[in-house]
Amino acid sequence: MDTTQKIKFEIKRKNKKMKKIVFILIGTLLFSCSGDYLDQVPDDRLTFEETFSRRTTVEKYLANAYSQIPSELAQRYTTSNNSGPWIGGSDEAEYVWGFHMGNFLNIGDWNATTQEVSNLWSNFYRGIRSASTLMANIDQCQDCSPEIQKQYTAEARVLRAYFYYNLMRSWGPIILMPDEPVAPDADLDALGLERNTMEEVVAYIVNELDLGAENLKNVSFTGSNAGRMSRPFALMVKEKTLLFAASPLFNGNTDYANLKNLEGVNLIPQTYDETKWRAAANAAAAFISEYVPSTYALYKEYNDNGSYNPYLSTRNVMTVDWNKEIIYALPEGGNSYHYDVTPYHLGFASEVRGAGGLSVTQEMVDSYFTSNGRSIDDPQSGYQESGFSDFQAPFDFTARSTYNQWINREPRFYVGVTYNRSLFINRNYGDIITTTWYGGNSGRQAGSNDYPPTGYVVRKNLPLVDWRNNNRSVPMFRLAELYLDYAEALNEIEPGNPDILKYVNLIRERAGIPQYGDIDLPAPTGQDAIRIAIRKERRVELAFESVRYFDARRWKIAAEAFAGPTHGLDINARDENAFYNVVTFEERVFRPQDYLWPIPQDELNSNTSLIQNTGW
């Protein structure tokens, strides 16, 4: 029996112990907010049979499962759309409003009883339960063709695996539920649940995604099917799952030597396995071989004269619906995020007047390269720490007096950050110069409770429309991320492979900065130096896309990256010149236990078989 077979056998063995599980059967009852994910709401069997007897109601049921997909542009009110606190809870940004869960993470004020912890856990398990119930009962559909039954089953299978992926990346080893729901009148007292090991969880997710991907091979994922589960989506999540499994957090992490199940088995493997990087690299390479460039390619825009425009390319890749780089996007949403990143703009039209409450840290500002592709601490970068110059930003039509730290930066800086005295990108209601210092139109005095606590506002992913417009797709996975995943995994298993810098350089080329190995920019040499280069590139390219929080954790650098003094500009200075002084706005905390989220306390109370994560 090989390793995969052993893992599958162990999962089946544990699932037999989970004897009596009841799934909520239909509609809104399935998604009741009260209670935990095992709450039981018995339904009339006739109602159940009716639900799965017709295609129209089957589709509504499947839509309920889709509703658990997180909309990560709804992070202000964490868990309201199954979103997490990933942007404000990392070193990228800070939300001005104290109720944001990211602020609790940043000061260590959260635990197993925090409501958002329970909500996210419960929401994903509700989605899992819904998907499993559909898969077990779709054969009752009288007007569903065999092809439709196969497609909807595959969609539900991929959805279920994706929900498990979301649980895994926050909690690590989780509970794998039985694939087949049992009778509604099952005896709940006999229920016994244990956490599966990390290797079991990864093997299960990957196997389910492979099955779903195979059965969606000939199903369209464009046009009216855009936003549905697809083969590319499944293969992307598979690659991401394997990348997490290969990373230091889950690959031989002895910090979790005492995290064991009731049988004494380690939930996280204690021996480093280099071949896990190979599996991740192979999954990314397979995706590229199948879909690039025929289906997906890095998004690029050109000027009227035919010259390449890196600023528009890196800006609009996030806002042009269903462009060729987007592997998956939610069909609609985003206006709460639009409000968060539209500055206050006192005195201007409502269409361009938001809160500006999602604020970029100085650490994130400093991570962007200069226009010659070098980090600002490189003596050859040309970076200037003080003073002002007349400078025309790529989004502007004229030169303006600009703080020297912000001139001659790479195009992605101007995509990502709204800084003091910059032209606002939405010019449909006039030319607005955003001022974020204390007395500015978007500063603390004007906004009262709506202002950027660091003096910078996140700009990335803001369309050139009225911020209240919700008619857009929300990007979730794009090709640039897969390229960087591939480069990272390949560097760990095969340093020196030319594909590593090839795919990093494709990202840099699209960003309009010199590539490594150009005459003016030597390539980094050695595995460690290339690892650093890849991580720097990820931080910039994927900024504010809910990636950095997980990257820092899976690399086990979050204690260094997220803790300690975090900086911004002096938003309380009454004099604008003093505003440019960099000050500490918060002393942040990241404790060893914060690498994994705590199992919700209400789940522990109802199931003594569950083992809490280390440190909680």
Solvent accessible surface area in square Angstrom, and as a share of the most:
residue,aa,sasa,rsa
1,M,146,0.65
2,D,83,0.43
3,T,96,0.56
4,T,69,0.40
5,Q,98,0.44
6,K,115,0.49
7,I,26,0.13
8,K,75,0.32
9,F,119,0.49
10,E,45,0.20
11,I,9,0.05
12,K,131,0.56
13,R,89,0.33
14,K,5,0.02
15,N,29,0.15
16,K,158,0.67
17,K,81,0.34
18,M,7,0.03
19,K,123,0.52
20,K,68,0.29
21,I,4,0.02
22,V,4,0.03
23,F,7,0.03
24,I,4,0.02
25,L,9,0.04
26,I,37,0.19
27,G,27,0.26
28,T,122,0.71
29,L,77,0.38
30,L,0,0.00
31,F,42,0.17
32,S,40,0.26
33,C,128,0.77
34,S,80,0.52
35,G,50,0.48
36,D,22,0.11
37,Y,5,0.02
38,L,28,0.14
39,D,46,0.24
40,Q,43,0.19
41,V,45,0.26
42,P,102,0.64
43,D,27,0.14
44,D,90,0.46
45,R,134,0.49
46,L,111,0.55
47,T,46,0.27
48,F,31,0.13
49,E,88,0.40
50,E,76,0.34
51,T,12,0.07
52,F,0,0.00
53,S,19,0.12
54,R,113,0.41
55,R,87,0.32
56,T,85,0.49
57,T,29,0.17
58,V,0,0.00
59,E,63,0.28
60,K,140,0.59
61,Y,4,0.02
62,L,4,0.02
63,A,58,0.45
64,N,36,0.18
65,A,1,0.01
66,Y,39,0.15
67,S,64,0.41
68,Q,15,0.06
69,I,8,0.04
70,P,2,0.01
71,S,15,0.10
72,E,26,0.12
73,L,10,0.05
74,A,12,0.09
75,Q,4,0.02
76,R,31,0.11
77,Y,116,0.44
78,T,14,0.08
79,T,16,0.09
80,S,73,0.47
81,N,76,0.39
82,N,12,0.06
83,S,0,0.00
84,G,0,0.00
85,P,0,0.00
86,W,9,0.03
87,I,3,0.01
88,G,0,0.00
89,G,4,0.04
90,S,0,0.00
91,D,7,0.03
92,E,1,0.00
93,A,0,0.00
94,E,16,0.07
95,Y,3,0.01
96,V,29,0.17
97,W,29,0.10
98,G,54,0.52
99,F,96,0.40
100,H,1,0.00
101,M,1,0.00
102,G,0,0.00
103,N,15,0.08
104,F,56,0.23
105,L,13,0.07
106,N,6,0.03
107,I,87,0.44
108,G,15,0.15
109,D,90,0.46
110,W,9,0.03
111,N,73,0.37
112,A,10,0.07
113,T,98,0.57
114,T,22,0.13
115,Q,113,0.50
116,E,34,0.15
117,V,0,0.00
118,S,15,0.10
119,N,45,0.23
120,L,4,0.02
121,W,0,0.00
122,S,4,0.03
123,N,24,0.13
124,F,9,0.04
125,Y,3,0.01
126,R,15,0.05
127,G,0,0.00
128,I,1,0.01
129,R,11,0.04
130,S,0,0.00
131,A,0,0.00
132,S,1,0.01
133,T,1,0.01
134,L,1,0.01
135,M,33,0.15
136,A,33,0.26
137,N,15,0.08
138,I,7,0.04
139,D,105,0.54
140,Q,68,0.30
141,C,6,0.03
142,Q,156,0.69
143,D,87,0.45
144,C,10,0.06
145,S,45,0.29
146,P,105,0.66
147,E,122,0.55
148,I,28,0.14
149,Q,43,0.19
150,K,111,0.47
151,Q,25,0.11
152,Y,5,0.02
153,T,30,0.18
154,A,1,0.01
155,E,1,0.00
156,A,0,0.00
157,R,45,0.16
158,V,0,0.00
159,L,0,0.00
160,R,2,0.01
161,A,0,0.00
162,Y,6,0.02
163,F,0,0.00
164,Y,1,0.00
165,Y,4,0.01
166,N,5,0.02
167,L,0,0.00
168,M,0,0.00
169,R,27,0.10
170,S,3,0.02
171,W,2,0.01
172,G,0,0.00
173,P,0,0.00
174,I,0,0.00
175,I,0,0.00
176,L,0,0.00
177,M,10,0.05
178,P,18,0.11
179,D,54,0.28
180,E,114,0.51
181,P,30,0.19
182,V,61,0.35
183,A,48,0.38
184,P,35,0.22
185,D,115,0.60
186,A,20,0.16
187,D,77,0.40
188,L,72,0.36
189,D,136,0.70
190,A,45,0.35
191,L,45,0.23
192,G,25,0.24
193,L,1,0.00
194,E,12,0.05
195,R,3,0.01
196,N,0,0.00
197,T,17,0.10
198,M,3,0.01
199,E,75,0.34
200,E,8,0.04
201,V,0,0.00
202,V,16,0.09
203,A,21,0.16
204,Y,18,0.07
205,I,0,0.00
206,V,23,0.13
207,N,47,0.24
208,E,6,0.03
209,L,0,0.00
210,D,56,0.29
211,L,80,0.40
212,G,0,0.00
213,A,1,0.01
214,E,98,0.44
215,N,52,0.27
216,L,1,0.01
217,K,100,0.42
218,N,147,0.75
219,V,34,0.19
220,S,64,0.41
221,F,56,0.23
222,T,88,0.51
223,G,66,0.63
224,S,117,0.76
225,N,34,0.17
226,A,23,0.18
227,G,9,0.09
228,R,67,0.24
229,M,3,0.01
230,S,5,0.03
231,R,34,0.13
232,P,0,0.00
233,F,0,0.00
234,A,0,0.00
235,L,22,0.11
236,M,0,0.00
237,V,0,0.00
238,K,41,0.17
239,E,1,0.00
240,K,9,0.04
241,T,0,0.00
242,L,24,0.12
243,L,1,0.00
244,F,5,0.02
245,A,8,0.06
246,A,0,0.00
247,S,0,0.00
248,P,49,0.31
249,L,0,0.00
250,F,1,0.00
251,N,6,0.03
252,G,19,0.18
253,N,5,0.02
254,T,92,0.53
255,D,93,0.48
256,Y,9,0.04
257,A,41,0.32
258,N,138,0.71
259,L,4,0.02
260,K,82,0.35
261,N,10,0.05
262,L,108,0.54
263,E,91,0.41
264,G,42,0.40
265,V,74,0.43
266,N,46,0.24
267,L,0,0.00
268,I,0,0.00
269,P,23,0.14
270,Q,49,0.22
271,T,106,0.62
272,Y,116,0.44
273,D,52,0.27
274,E,87,0.39
275,T,88,0.51
276,K,34,0.15
277,W,8,0.03
278,R,86,0.31
279,A,39,0.30
280,A,1,0.01
281,A,1,0.01
282,N,79,0.40
283,A,11,0.08
284,A,0,0.00
285,A,36,0.28
286,A,58,0.45
287,F,1,0.00
288,I,19,0.10
289,S,95,0.61
290,E,73,0.33
291,Y,17,0.07
292,V,33,0.19
293,P,97,0.61
294,S,90,0.58
295,T,44,0.26
296,Y,10,0.04
297,A,28,0.22
298,L,23,0.12
299,Y,34,0.13
300,K,72,0.31
301,E,37,0.17
302,Y,125,0.48
303,N,58,0.30
304,D,162,0.84
305,N,127,0.65
306,G,52,0.50
307,S,50,0.32
308,Y,63,0.24
309,N,29,0.15
310,P,31,0.20
311,Y,8,0.03
312,L,46,0.23
313,S,0,0.00
314,T,7,0.04
315,R,35,0.13
316,N,20,0.10
317,V,2,0.01
318,M,5,0.02
319,T,29,0.17
320,V,61,0.35
321,D,63,0.33
322,W,103,0.36
323,N,13,0.07
324,K,100,0.43
325,E,0,0.00
326,I,13,0.07
327,I,9,0.05
328,Y,8,0.03
329,A,0,0.00
330,L,22,0.11
331,P,76,0.48
332,E,109,0.49
333,G,10,0.09
334,G,8,0.08
335,N,54,0.28
336,S,32,0.21
337,Y,4,0.02
338,H,1,0.00
339,Y,54,0.20
340,D,1,0.01
341,V,0,0.00
342,T,2,0.01
343,P,0,0.00
344,Y,38,0.14
345,H,0,0.00
346,L,87,0.43
347,G,70,0.67
348,F,80,0.33
349,A,43,0.34
350,S,65,0.42
351,E,45,0.20
352,V,1,0.00
353,R,77,0.28
354,G,2,0.02
355,A,0,0.00
356,G,0,0.00
357,G,0,0.00
358,L,1,0.00
359,S,0,0.00
360,V,0,0.00
361,T,0,0.00
362,Q,8,0.04
363,E,52,0.23
364,M,0,0.00
365,V,0,0.00
366,D,48,0.25
367,S,23,0.15
368,Y,2,0.01
369,F,3,0.01
370,T,4,0.02
371,S,58,0.37
372,N,55,0.28
373,G,2,0.02
374,R,28,0.10
375,S,22,0.14
376,I,33,0.17
377,D,120,0.62
378,D,37,0.19
379,P,135,0.85
380,Q,122,0.54
381,S,7,0.05
382,G,61,0.59
383,Y,57,0.22
384,Q,77,0.34
385,E,123,0.55
386,S,77,0.49
387,G,33,0.32
388,F,98,0.41
389,S,37,0.24
390,D,117,0.61
391,F,35,0.15
392,Q,95,0.42
393,A,5,0.04
394,P,61,0.39
395,F,23,0.09
396,D,16,0.08
397,F,101,0.42
398,T,51,0.30
399,A,52,0.41
400,R,58,0.21
401,S,65,0.42
402,T,10,0.06
403,Y,20,0.08
404,N,11,0.06
405,Q,10,0.04
406,W,1,0.00
407,I,15,0.08
408,N,80,0.41
409,R,8,0.03
410,E,0,0.00
411,P,18,0.12
412,R,11,0.04
413,F,0,0.00
414,Y,3,0.01
415,V,5,0.03
416,G,0,0.00
417,V,0,0.00
418,T,1,0.00
419,Y,5,0.02
420,N,3,0.02
421,R,102,0.37
422,S,3,0.02
423,L,1,0.00
424,F,4,0.02
425,I,14,0.07
426,N,3,0.02
427,R,111,0.41
428,N,99,0.51
429,Y,85,0.32
430,G,38,0.36
431,D,75,0.39
432,I,1,0.01
433,I,49,0.25
434,T,0,0.00
435,T,14,0.08
436,T,1,0.01
437,W,48,0.17
438,Y,34,0.13
439,G,35,0.33
440,G,6,0.06
441,N,29,0.15
442,S,1,0.00
443,G,1,0.01
444,R,94,0.34
445,Q,120,0.53
446,A,21,0.17
447,G,6,0.06
448,S,76,0.49
449,N,110,0.56
450,D,26,0.13
451,Y,24,0.09
452,P,1,0.01
453,P,18,0.11
454,T,0,0.00
455,G,0,0.00
456,Y,0,0.00
457,V,0,0.00
458,V,0,0.00
459,R,4,0.02
460,K,14,0.06
461,N,8,0.04
462,L,8,0.04
463,P,16,0.10
464,L,70,0.35
465,V,57,0.33
466,D,29,0.15
467,W,45,0.16
468,R,112,0.41
469,N,61,0.31
470,N,51,0.26
471,N,122,0.63
472,R,15,0.05
473,S,5,0.03
474,V,2,0.01
475,P,21,0.13
476,M,37,0.16
477,F,15,0.06
478,R,4,0.02
479,L,0,0.00
480,A,0,0.00
481,E,9,0.04
482,L,0,0.00
483,Y,9,0.03
484,L,0,0.00
485,D,1,0.00
486,Y,18,0.07
487,A,0,0.00
488,E,6,0.03
489,A,1,0.00
490,L,5,0.02
491,N,1,0.00
492,E,22,0.10
493,I,29,0.15
494,E,66,0.30
495,P,67,0.42
496,G,63,0.61
497,N,32,0.16
498,P,111,0.70
499,D,41,0.21
500,I,1,0.01
501,L,37,0.18
502,K,102,0.43
503,Y,17,0.07
504,V,0,0.00
505,N,18,0.09
506,L,54,0.27
507,I,0,0.00
508,R,0,0.00
509,E,70,0.31
510,R,0,0.00
511,A,0,0.00
512,G,36,0.35
513,I,8,0.04
514,P,39,0.24
515,Q,58,0.26
516,Y,29,0.11
517,G,54,0.52
518,D,59,0.31
519,I,172,0.88
520,D,106,0.55
521,L,9,0.05
522,P,96,0.60
523,A,34,0.27
524,P,28,0.18
525,T,114,0.66
526,G,46,0.45
527,Q,56,0.25
528,D,93,0.48
529,A,35,0.27
530,I,15,0.08
531,R,55,0.20
532,I,98,0.50
533,A,8,0.06
534,I,1,0.01
535,R,55,0.20
536,K,81,0.34
537,E,0,0.00
538,R,2,0.01
539,R,47,0.17
540,V,3,0.02
541,E,5,0.02
542,L,3,0.01
543,A,0,0.00
544,F,4,0.01
545,E,37,0.16
546,S,9,0.06
547,V,16,0.09
548,R,21,0.07
549,Y,4,0.02
550,F,6,0.02
551,D,6,0.03
552,A,0,0.00
553,R,0,0.00
554,R,2,0.01
555,W,10,0.04
556,K,72,0.30
557,I,43,0.22
558,A,0,0.00
559,A,51,0.40
560,E,146,0.65
561,A,29,0.22
562,F,10,0.04
563,A,38,0.30
564,G,20,0.19
565,P,71,0.45
566,T,9,0.05
567,H,52,0.23
568,G,0,0.00
569,L,2,0.01
570,D,33,0.17
571,I,15,0.07
572,N,73,0.37
573,A,13,0.10
574,R,164,0.60
575,D,80,0.41
576,E,33,0.15
577,N,109,0.56
578,A,32,0.25
579,F,0,0.00
580,Y,17,0.06
581,N,85,0.44
582,V,68,0.39
583,V,53,0.30
584,T,64,0.37
585,F,55,0.23
586,E,32,0.14
587,E,110,0.49
588,R,10,0.04
589,V,57,0.33
590,F,25,0.10
591,R,61,0.22
592,P,111,0.70
593,Q,35,0.16
594,D,4,0.02
595,Y,21,0.08
596,L,1,0.00
597,W,0,0.00
598,P,0,0.00
599,I,0,0.00
600,P,1,0.00
601,Q,65,0.29
602,D,61,0.31
603,E,3,0.01
604,L,28,0.14
605,N,107,0.55
606,S,79,0.51
607,N,21,0.11
608,T,127,0.74
609,S,25,0.16
610,L,13,0.06
611,I,46,0.24
612,Q,37,0.16
613,N,2,0.01
614,T,54,0.32
615,G,56,0.54
616,W,68,0.24
